[in-house]
Every structure is written in structure tokens, then in C-alpha cells.
């Protein structure tokens, strides 16, 4: 494990149920998204998958998913509740960004490339989609790509760990419904530095179908994760 991940801030896992997978994680590389922009040095992308080998976020076949695509609302992650990982104050809550009703890999990748080429600070909502930022002391948590109409908190509100703050969606720079989650040192995304993050406890499915508890862990890419009771 890289030295910079040895003393992460530990928070609760923000999702519930099983079948989650960190397709982007600092366990695989740092910066996890390839850039430090927008405080995402140690950010995660969590999708929900089925039991087929590989990364299947939608019940359609691999061929159809990689060409035609599928309906957004049929993706396994779509609509899943997102929970506050600690007691916090809401410092930003953005809703109203429209969601694309169909996931198509070619269109989504082209859209992400265009947003990167034409990036300006005022385009942040088009990149993050509907999003929430929480603050606990000097630690800020960001949650992006939430479903429209699902953000259930407002700036200035206090939330307790475990409270639902929104639902997984497909808004902004998103190739399929997923949760983008990160810790950072500021709510100003143009100046924020990412903070290494681990999760207090979760289960990882083993090859024989059993589950192994992990504490203070940083999920590896392709691990199938199950949330555990707080």
C-alpha cells in the first residue's frame, strides 16, 4: 500500500446491501481518477453488480451493454440510498440536474471527454451532477451523480451518521448509475485537496461465496462488498 494511504481518515461505508464494487479506488492507483482536480485524489466510484464474472451493472448481456446500452433505471445501483458516513453539517446540496434515461458507453465517454476539454469552474454542476458536500470539522465529504429529485438535505442542515442524504443516479460525468465519494479539506472544489479515506467496516465476498469482515479498509477494485450493521 502506498505510504500516503497508511493513515487514512476512517468513516462509515455510505451504501447499504451487497453487490457493491469500487471500480475506481485509491487502492489501485493514486490519484484514483488520474488527476487531482476537484479534490478527487483519493476518490471512489461505487457501482452495483450482479453475480456474473466481471463488472455487470445492468442485467443485459455484455454485448448489448457495450454497444447499445440500457435503461438507466434498470441498473442495479440506480435509486439506492446514500447515507451520511459521519455526523455532519450540510454545506452544499445541489439538485435539479437532469438525468439521462439511457446509458450508452460511446455517448457517455464522449461526453466526459468533452467536459474535460471544455472545463471551466462554472461547469462543475455538469461534471458532478446532483451532489452533496458535508462537513465534520476540517473534513469535507463529497457525493456526486445523485438522481434528480433525490437530494433530501439542504445547506445548513445537520445530519447524523446513517441518515439518507440522496440516492444513486446517473447525472453529470457518469458512465452508469454510481456513487462518486471523496474526502477533501475544503468545500471549494477548485482549491480542495483530497484526503485519504478508509471505511470502518464492510464485508468482502470470497471465492467460495463466504464473506470476510474488513475493518479500516480501502476496497480493492473488483472486490464485491457488503455493508455491515453500524
HELIX and SHEET records of a PDB file:
HELIX    1   1 UNK A    3  UNK A    5  5                                   3    
HELIX    2   2 UNK A   37  UNK A   39  5                                   3    
HELIX    3   3 UNK A   62  UNK A   67  1                                   6    
HELIX    4   4 UNK A   72  UNK A   74  5                                   3    
HELIX    5   5 UNK A  105  UNK A  117  1                                  13    
HELIX    6   6 UNK A  121  UNK A  123  5                                   3    
HELIX    7   7 UNK A  124  UNK A  128  1                                   5    
SHEET    1   A 3 UNK A   9  UNK A  11  0                                        
SHEET    2   A 3 UNK A 197  UNK A 205  1                                        
SHEET    3   A 3 UNK A 211  UNK A 217 -1                                        
SHEET    1   B10 UNK A   9  UNK A  11  0                                        
SHEET    2   B10 UNK A 197  UNK A 205  1                                        
SHEET    3   B10 UNK A 225  UNK A 227 -1                                        
SHEET    4   B10 UNK A  18  UNK A  24 -1                                        
SHEET    5   B10 UNK A  44  UNK A  48 -1                                        
SHEET    6   B10 UNK A 179  UNK A 184 -1                                        
SHEET    7   B10 UNK A 139  UNK A 146 -1                                        
SHEET    8   B10 UNK A 130  UNK A 136 -1                                        
SHEET    9   B10 UNK A  88  UNK A  94 -1                                        
SHEET   10   B10 UNK A 158  UNK A 159 -1                                        
SHEET    1   C 7 UNK A   9  UNK A  11  0                                        
SHEET    2   C 7 UNK A 197  UNK A 205  1                                        
SHEET    3   C 7 UNK A 225  UNK A 227 -1                                        
SHEET    4   C 7 UNK A  18  UNK A  24 -1                                        
SHEET    5   C 7 UNK A  44  UNK A  48 -1                                        
SHEET    6   C 7 UNK A 179  UNK A 184 -1                                        
SHEET    7   C 7 UNK A 194  UNK A 195 -1                                        
SHEET    1   D 2 UNK A  70  UNK A  71  0                                        
SHEET    2   D 2 UNK A 102  UNK A 103 -1                                        
SHEET    1   E 2 UNK A  81  UNK A  83  0                                        
SHEET    2   E 2 UNK A 164  UNK A 167 -1                                        
END                                                                             
